[in-house]
């Protein structure tokens, strides 16, 4: 969730959903002093990979309602946000966010993986869908892991 907060902050400050990429970097690095300019650029890459931002003609645009994100007083994002998460981690985070305990979710995913003979990412998507959790944003990344797996064979 803190990735959403970090991404939403520049847009909330500017009162918009779209801004120049350079303005976004300045907002995170100089205005808020959360990241160096290089780290802010890395955050954009991660947020694009997570489906939170879209790049268009030198601009970045939020793909979620930034006005619904609260930025807590004294919030400072952790540099761990700059690491890309795997599709499995993203789906698992969605499952946990919906109230399923992490260890329970992992156990159920492992059971599905073994029973269905699929990758762990696919098993996580199956579990999420069975629980009524929307993981549409993660599906393209999961498909990508399937293509990579197929190419290795």
N, C-alpha and C positions, 0 to 999 in steps of 0.2 A: 504494500500500500504506500510506503514512503516513496516509491518510484513515481507513483501517480501524483503525490504531493509535490515532489521536486519538479516534475514536468509541468504541473498546473500553475506553479507560482509565477513564472514569467508572464503567462497569459493573463492570470488574475491581476497582476500588477499593471498590465497594459490595457486591460479591459477588452480583450479580443480572444479569438480562437486561432488566429493566424498571424504570424509575424516573420520578419526576415530572420534567417538562421543566425546571422551575425548579432542581431538585437537579442535573440534568445541567449546566445553565448554571453553577451555582455551582462544581461540580467542575472544570470547564474554566477558569473565569475566576479564582475566588478560591483554590481549593485548589491547583491546578496552576500558576496564573498564566500560562497559555498564550495566552489570548485575553481581550479585554474582554467584558463581558456581551453587548453587541450582536454582536460577532464570534462568540461561542459560539452565539447564536441563529441567526446566519447559517450556521454549521457544521451545525446541525440541519437547516436547509432544504436545504443541499447534500446531506447524508447521506440525507435522505428522498428527494430526487431521484435519488440513486445507488442507492436500494434497500437501503441499509445500516440505516436506521431506519424504524420505522413510528410514527405518532402515533395515540394512542388515549386519549380522555377526559383530556387534560392530561398524559398520560404519553408517554414515548418508550420504544420497545422495540427492542432489537437484533434484526436479522433474520439474523444470522450467529452462529456459535459464538464468543463473545468470549473464552472460556477458551483457545481455540487461538491467540490473538494474543499474541505476545511484545512487551512494551513495553521497548525497549532503555534501558539506563542512560543518563541524560542526554538522552533524546529530547525534542525540542521541535518541534512541527509548524510548518511554514512557512505564512505567511498566504495563500500561493497556493492552499491547500486551499479557501479560501472562494469561489473562482471555480468556477462550475458548468461542467462539461465537456459537450461536445456528445455525442449518442449515438454519433457516429462515433469520437470520442476514447475513449469508454468501451470500445467494441468493439475498437478498435485496441490499447488497453492490455491487454485480455484476450489478444489474439493474441500480443503481445510477451511477456506474462507466461508464455505457454506455450512460449517458446523460439524464436519466429520473429523474426529481426532486423527492426527497425522499417522500415528502407529497403526491404527485401525485401517485407515485408507491404504497404507502401504501393504499391509497384510492382505487386504482384499484384492489389490492390484496384482500382487505376486500370485495369488491363487488363480485369478483370471488368466494371467499370463501363462501359467503352467497348463491350465485346463483347455484354453483356446489355442495354445501354440502360437501366440502372437508376440510382437515386441512389447516392451514395458510401456512405451508411449501409447500404443494402441490399447493395451489393457487399461491404462489410466483413462483414456477417452471413453471406453466402454463403461467403466464404472461411473464416470461423471454423467454420461447420458442416462444410465439406469437410475441415477439419483436425481435426474431432472435438472442438471447443472449445464448451463450454456457454455460450451467451450469452442464455439464457432471461430473465435479469434485464433485459437491455437491449432486448428485443423490443418492449415497450410504448412505449418512447421512440422507437424506430425507426418503429413504426407511426404515432406522433404526427407525425414529420417527413413521412411520406407523406401524411397527412391535410392538413397545412399546405400541402404542395406542390400537392395537388389543389384546395384552396380558392383558390389564387392564379391558377389557370388560368381 
